[in-house]
């Protein structure tokens, strides 16, 4: 209570340092090896998949365009974060301004929300293809499909903007050292003085409104799809194969997320180990997703094989 009158005289930090992996000392540079591998694998695999979809007219259908969009989003996260991580672990360039941190935070969460939204749109695509085949092209035409796209984008932007604006208004008068190697929301907000309950509440609300709602929509879509397939027999076997591919991608993403969530809260693990797992879950799906689609999707796989020299 006595701190309130002094608030105007308390200076707020505008520049922060990442302390992630600092306990490793000179061994910190070895962390760059998995980051570099992930960076090049993600860049190559996603670029190849996008090129195949764009260059082959036979793949210019909604399903493949959505897969290409997912690859673009998957590739964007390593492109944004890994160069900064490499500067940190190799050259100890680990500083960032508050505005830069907020921008990075917005991009991280916006790309994560975009991945979730794309998986929802993919489930809708499969729903219309299997359960409403006669009106598939009508529903998946651009004007009609935008009715599903725009509300989700508006929701994501509003929720993330609220999180970022509230984080920017926090008075950071304690330490200016972020116990992470990226601008994670609560890792930054916990440095604020005074109550940050509203930040935690809005952050949890964002998780529910974006992640949980999307997961429920995806689950409902695939339950209806599988019910329809079981009633119709083998007529939708090919479409069901694509559904299973989407589900594999979703399960792998959930596994990485859950592993990171648990590891970050296991005090028995070294801090560097918890940070490593919590960062890797951001990048691993960007490597596994294009490989899964390239291996399991017959059309994409055949077009990739045609590009290889004989």
Residue, then its C-alpha position, 0 to 999 in steps of 0.5 A: x500500500x505504501x508503494x503507490x505514492x512512490x510509483x511516479x518516482x520509480x524508474x522502469x527498465x526499458x532494456x533487458x538481458x536474457x539469462x538463458x543458458x548462462x549457467x553453462x558458461x563456455x559450454x553455452x556455444x554447444x547449444x548452437x548446434x541443435x539450433x543450427x540443425x533445426x534452422x536448416x532442416x526447417x528452412x529446407x523442408x518447408x521451402x521445398x514443400x511450399x515450392x512444390x505446392x506453388x509450382x504444381x497446378x495439380x496441387x492448387x486446391x484448398x487442402x494443399x494451399x492450407x498445408x503450404x500456409x502452415x509450412x510458411x508459418x512453421x518456417x517463420x518462427x525459426x527465421x525470427x528467433x534462431x538468429x537471435x538465439x545464435x547471437x546470444x549463445x555464440x557471442x553473448x549478444x543477449x540484450x533487447x529493448x522493451x519494445x523489441x521484446x514486446x514485438x518478439x512476444x507478439x510474433x511468437x504468440x501470433x505465429x502460434x495462434x496462426x498454427x492453431x487456426x490453420x489446423x482448425x481450417x484444415x479440419x473444416x476443409x476435411x469436414x466439407x470434403x467428406x461430409x458435404x462433398x457435393x457442396x465442397x467447392x461452394x464452401x471452400x470458395x474464397x468468399x465463403x471461406x473468408x467467413x471462417x478465416x476473418x473472425x478467427x484472425x480478429x479474435x487472435x489479434x484482439x487477444x494478443x494485442x490485449x496481452x502485449x498492451x498490458x505487458x507494456x504497461x507493467x512497471x519493471x522496477x525490479x531486475x531487468x534479467x529475463x530468465x529465458x532466451x526468448x521474450x516469453x510473456x510471464x518470464x517478462x511480466x514476473x519482473x514487474x513490481x506491483x500486482x500483475x494478476x490482470x496480466x496472468x488472467x488475460x494470458x490464461x483467458x487468451x490460452x482458453x479463447x485461442x488454444x482450447x476453443x480451437x482444440x474443441x473445434x478440431x476435435x468436434x470436426x474429426x469426430x463428425x468426420x469419423x462418424x460419417x466415414x464409419x457410416x459410408x464405408x470405404x468411399x472416403x478412404x483417401x480423404x480419411x488418410x489425409x485426416x489421419x495425417x492432420x491428426x498426427x501433426x496435431x498430436x505431435x504438436x500437443x506432445x511437444x507442448x505438453x513436454x515443454x509445459x511439464x519440463x519447465x515446471x520440473x524443479x529437479x531438472x537443471x535450469x538450462x535443461x528446462x529452457x532447452x526443452x521449452x525452446x525446442x518445442x517451438x522449433x521441432x514442429x517446424x521440422x516434423x510437419x513438412x516431413x510428415x506431409x511429404x511422406x504421408x501425402x501421396x500427391x506431395x510425395x510424388x511431385x517431390x520425387x519427380x523433381x529429383x534427378x534420375 
